[in-house]
Amino acid sequence: MSNLDKNLTTVSTEQLEANKSKLTIQVTAEAFKDSLRAVYNKNKGYFNIPGFRKGKAPRVIIEQYYGKEVFHEDAINHILEDAYSEALDKSGIDAIYRPDIDLGEVSEATGIAFTAQVFTRPSVEIEGYHGLTHPKFETEPTAEEIDNALRHEQEKNARQVSANRPAKLDDIVNINFTGYVDGEPFEGGKGEFVDLTLGSKRFIPGFEEQLVGASAGDDVKVNVTFPEDYGHTDLASKAAVFEVEIVDVKEKQMPELDDDFAQDISEFDTLAEYRDDIAERIRKNKTDNLENDKRGHIMEKLAKMIVADVPEVMYTGRLDDMFDSYKRQVEMQGMDIENYLRFSGLTEQGLRNSWQAQAKLEIDSLLALEAIADKENIQVDEAEFEEKFAEASGMKDDGLKKFIEEMHPRRKADLHRSYRCDKAMDFVMEHAIATDEPDPIAITGEVLDAE
């Protein structure tokens, strides 16, 4: 529940450096007292005070018994987010990452004093975005693309059969295992009837290779060392021994690529007809993605064209969003992110490192589009905003209007900025040129002024 309508704060601002500001914020005594009352009402049921039924002790008695400031920490946490949000609105500062909060004096007589140091959106210059070139992307499928698609279907329809021989790379071994560090089993180091494709690199480096040559019924001791950057620091760089029981060794039996294969997996009578169908699907997919390919190419150019001192926290914030999205996807599959990273041998930092280039591209290209929107005076009026939000949300009529009216101003400002960037990209693409000539971005890594 928001308290923004209560006028919680007074605020002053100080410019610390080019893209960093300091807000000095004072939460009013009245607002702090309201927060204390709310926290007391929420938590009074947890206190057992002699002479009172549980949850019935007056606040003053609880404070006498546990200390005058017993509710202060929760009350501060209860109000701080709204107070900071209101302070941003009053100051007009466009903060781009979570603040560095420093709490000052707290009392019921004066309220809460705190400062917030924040990074702000940088000033961006951009030139030469008219007449940018992009390749004439080919929509015809290549023989290699068709062969790869056929091979994928062949893999999907392969049978797994017991090999009755020692395991080799690309075989599937079904295993039971227990891992030990310093002679003791460790959490997450046990598995039963796990299918592992040798050479897939799913397990710790060196694990899979030591199972090559083992047969069903064998017991194998696997010696490995956890990587230095392993996600669980209690195991990083440590030597481990896995006792592995080989339950089965299976190989993939690939179906023959012939007319029978085409009849089994499709509506076609011959492999030639099925191959033609694959070609048509690839052609359609390329055609459908043609505009995205063009835009992606131009976006890479725009990202290289900005002149700006971009605060590193802008990239950090995007990486935070990317990891949160990754975590949600893992959890939607019923897995805990910590255990998933443990078994996959991945680390959060490793994932962030692999995403850095994409995060930089996304932030720099958006800054470029904002700057273009400013230079070209591209605006999104209220009717356009409503139309775009309706398209994205599926809402309409009175429900749509009411939702927009009640939307937080900063949330609405973020959406407005996004819609302006969409229009700016449309503007750039209208002036872009398809060409068969070698692309400067591919040759030099730099963007040449196309004007």
VENUR-V195567 format. One record per pair of residues at least 12 apart in sequence whose ideal C-beta (glycine too) atoms are under 10 Angstrom apart, sorted by the first residue. I is the first residue (numbers start at 1). GAP is how many residues later the second one is. Records with the same first field share a line. If there is no record, write none. Layout:
I->GAP  GAP
//
This chain:
1->37  77  81
2->79  80  83  84  406
3->28  31  32  35  75  76  78  79  80  82  83
4->78  79  81  82  85  404  405
5->81
6->22  24  25  28  73  76  80
7->21  23  24  79  83
8->17  18  19  20  22  23  24  26  27  71  72  74  75  76  77  78  79  82  103  104
9->14  16  17  18  19  22  70  73  74  75  76  77  78  80  81  82  102  103  105
10->14  15  16  17  18  77  80  101
11->12  13  14  15  72  73  75  76  77  78  79  80  82  105
12->12  13  14  75  78  79  103
13->12  74  77  78  79  80  103  105
14->101  103
15->105
16->101  102  103  104
17->102  103  292  294
18->101  102  104  105  291  293
19->77  99  100  101  102  103  104  289  290  291  292  294  295
20->80  97  98  99  100  291  293
21->70  72  73  74  78  95  96  97  98  99
22->71  77  78  80  93  94  95  96
23->61  64  65  67  68  70  72  76  78  91  92  93  94  95
24->63  78  80  89  90  91  92
25->55  58  59  61  62  63  65  66  74  76  79  86  87  88  89  90  91
26->57  61  78  79  84  85  86  87  88
27->49  52  53  55  56  57  59  60  79  83  84  85  86  87
28->55  82  83  84
29->78  79  80  81  82  83
30->78  81
31->44  48  51  52  55  80  81
32->40  43  44  46  47  51  74  75  76  77  78  79  80
33->42  75  76  78
34->41  44  45
35->36  37  39  40  41  42  43  44  45  47  48  76  77
36->23  27  33  34  35  36  38  39  40  42  43  72
37->22  34  38
38->33  36  37  40  41
39->20  31  32  33  34  35  36  37  38  39  40
40->18  19  20  22  23  30  31  34  35
41->18
42->29  32  36
43->12  19  27  28  31
44->12  13  14  15  18  27
45->12
46->16
47->12  14  15  18  19  23
48->17
49->12  13  15  16  17
50->15
52->13
59->12
68->40
69->37  38  39
72->34  35  36  40
73->33
75->31  33  37
76->27  30  36  38
79->32  33
80->21  23  32  34  36
83->28  29  31  33
84->14  15  17  30  32  34
85->323  324  325
87->12  27  29  31
88->28  30  321  322
89->319  320  321  324
91->25  27
93->23  25  26  27  28
94->24  25  26  27  316  319  320  323
95->21  22  23  24  25  26  218  315
96->22  23  24  25  26  214  215  217  218  220  221  267
97->21  22  23  214  215  216  217  218  219  220  221  223
98->18  20  21  215  218  219  222
99->15  16  17  18  19  20
100->15  16  17  18  19
101->13  14  15  16  17
102->12  13  14  15
103->12
118->193  195
119->191  192  193  194  195  197  198
120->191
121->187  189  190  193  246  249  296
122->184  186  187  188  189  192  245
123->184  185  186  244  248
124->181  182  183  184  185  186  240  242  243  244  245  246  247  248  250  251
125->180  181  182  183  246  250
126->176  179  180  181  182  241  242  243  244  245  246  248  249
127->178  179  180  244  248  322  324
128->173  174  177  319  320  321  322  323
129->169  172  173  176  239  240  242  243  246  247  295  298  299  302  303  318  320  321  322
130->242  246  297  298  300  301  302  303  319  320  321
131->297  300  301  302  318  319  320
132->165  166  169  170  173  296  297  299  300  301  307  308  309  315  316  317  318  319
133->164  165  168  299  300  301  302  303  304  305  306  307  308  314  315  317
134->159  160  161  162  163  164  166  167  295  298  299  300  301  305  307
135->158  159  162  299  300  301  302  303  304  307
136->154  158  298  299  300  301
137->149  150  152  153  154  155  156  157  160  297
138->148  152
139->143  144  145  146  147  148  149  150  151  154
140->139  142  143  146
141->137  138  139  140  141  142  143  144  145
142->137  140
143->132  136
145->133  134  137  138  140  141
146->129  130  132  133  135  136
147->110  128  131
148->130  134
149->126  129  130  132  133
150->107  111  112  121  124  125  128
151->103  106
152->126
153->102  104  108  109  112  113  121  125
154->98  100  101  102  103  107  111
155->97  99  100
156->99  109
157->97  98  104  107  108
158->93  94  95  96  97
159->91  92  93  94  95  96
160->12  14  35  88  90  91  92  93
161->89  90  91  92
162->12  54  86  87  88  89
163->52  53  85  86  87  88  89  90
164->51  52  84  85  87
165->50  51  84  86
166->45  46  47  48  49  50  52  80  83
167->29  31  41  44  45  46  47  48  49  51  53  79  81  82  83  84
168->30  31  43  44  45  81  83
169->28  29  30  31  39  40  42  43
170->27  28  29  30  81  82
171->25  26  27  28  40  41  43  77  78  79  80  81
172->23  24  25  26  28  76  77  78  79  80
173->21  22  23  24  25  35  38  39  41  42  43  45  47  71  73  74  75  76  77
174->18  19  20  21  22  42  71  72  73  74  75  76
175->16  17  18  19  20  21  28  36  39  45  47  67  69  70  71  72  73  74
176->14  15  16  17  18  43  67  68  69  70  71
177->12  13  14  15  17  19  26  30  34  43  45  65  66  67  68  69
178->12  13  14  63  64  65  66  67
179->12  25  28  43  45  47  56  61  62  63  64  65
180->41  59  60  61  62  63
181->45  53  54  57  58  59  60
182->56  57  58  59
183->58
185->58
186->40  46  48  49  52  54  156
187->45  47  48  152  155
188->44  47  150  151  154  155
189->46  51  53  153  154
190->52  53
191->12  51  53  152
192->53  55
193->52  54  55
194->50  53  149
195->52  53  55
196->12  15  48
197->53  55
198->12  13  14  16  51
199->13
201->143  144
202->141  142  143
203->19  21  39  140  141  142
204->18  20  21  22  23  26  31  36  38  139  141
205->19  20  21  22  140
206->16  17  18  19
207->15  16  17  33  35  37  138
208->14  16
209->13  15
210->12  13  14  32  34
211->31  33  35  38
214->30  31  32  35
215->31  33  34
216->29  30  31  32  33  34
217->28  29  30  31  32
218->26  27  28  29  31
219->24  25  26  27
220->22  23  24  25  26
221->20  21  22  23
222->18  19  20  21  22
223->16  17  18  19
224->14  15  16  17  18
225->12  13  14  15
226->12  13  14  119
227->118  120  123
229->116  117  118  120  121  124
230->111  112  115  116  117  120
231->106  107  109  110  111  112  113  114  115  116  117  118  119  120
232->106  107  109  110  115
233->114
235->107
236->111
256->15
257->14  17  18
258->12  13
259->12  13  14  15
261->13
262->12  13  15
266->12
291->138
294->135  138  140
295->70  130  131  133  134  137
296->65  69
297->135  142  144  145
298->67  127  130  131  133  134  143
299->62  63  65  66  67  69  70  126  129
300->61  64  65  141  147
301->64  67  127  131  138  139  140  145  146  147  149
302->59  62  63  64  65  66  67  69  70  122  123  126  145
303->57  58  59  60  61  62  63  64  65  66  144
304->57  60  61  64  137  141  142  143
305->59  60  63  66  67  141  142  144
306->57  58  59  60  61  62  63  64  65  66
307->64
308->56  59  60  63
310->50  53  54  57
311->52
314->45  46  48  49  50  52  53
315->37  40  41  44  45  47  48  49
316->36  40  43  47
317->42  46
318->37  38  40  41  42  43  44  45  48
319->29  32  33  34  36  37  39  40  41  44
320->32  39
321->38  41
322->29  30  32  33  34  36  37  40
323->14  25  26  28  29  32
326->14  20  22  25  26  29
327->13  14  21  24
330->14
365->56  60
366->51  52  55  58  59
367->54
368->53  56  57  60
369->48  49  51  52  53  54  55  56  58  59
370->47  48  50  51  54
371->53
372->48  49  51  52  53  55  56
373->44  46  47  48  49  50  51  52  54
374->46  50
375->49
376->47  48  51  52
378->41  42  43  44  45  46  48  49
379->37  40  41  44
380->35  36  37  38  39  40  41  42  43
382->22  34
384->32  35  36  39
385->19  27  30  31  34  35
386->14  15  18
387->13  32
388->27  28  30  31  34  35
389->14  15  18  23  26  27  30
390->13  14
392->23  26  27
431->19  20
432->18
433->17
//
